[in-house]
Amino acid sequence: MRGFVINVAVTAIAFFVLTKLYSQIKFDGTVVQLVLLAVVFGLVNAVIKPVIKLLSFPITAMTLGLFALVINGALLLFVAWLSDDFLKINFTVGGFPHSGLSVDAFVAAIVGSIVLSVISAVIGLVVHD
């Protein structure tokens, strides 16, 4: 349980830092909503990501792992859609879901997922579970 709480806190901090560093990803909400967003992100990564990675293994192997960036970006867009439609949290990635899916939103999601991974890794070096 302690590890789960620490991981949610690290993810919430990483999302906060991401929204401050990268202008294409916006979050307007409270700390509770930020924590809820981190929980949703963790659940998507724990439940949906392994299935998608397994199903996309051939194309990931053919692209030498670069397709994993596309998967991470798509999952970040999925989290933005879930948080907007079901949780009513104002979290947008490149304008998505408010302005619809576009190439700009998808590129912002891929860059955002890379930046989020780097931020989480740096925070993970400081905070141990």
Buried (B, 14 or more C-beta within 10 A) or exposed (E): EEEEEBBBBBBBBBBBBBBEEBEBBBBEBEEEBBBBBBBBBBEBBEEBBEEBBEEBEEEBEEEEEEBBBBBBBBBBBBBBBBBBEEBEBBBBBBBBBEEEBEEBBBBBBBBBBBBBBBBBEEBBEEEEE
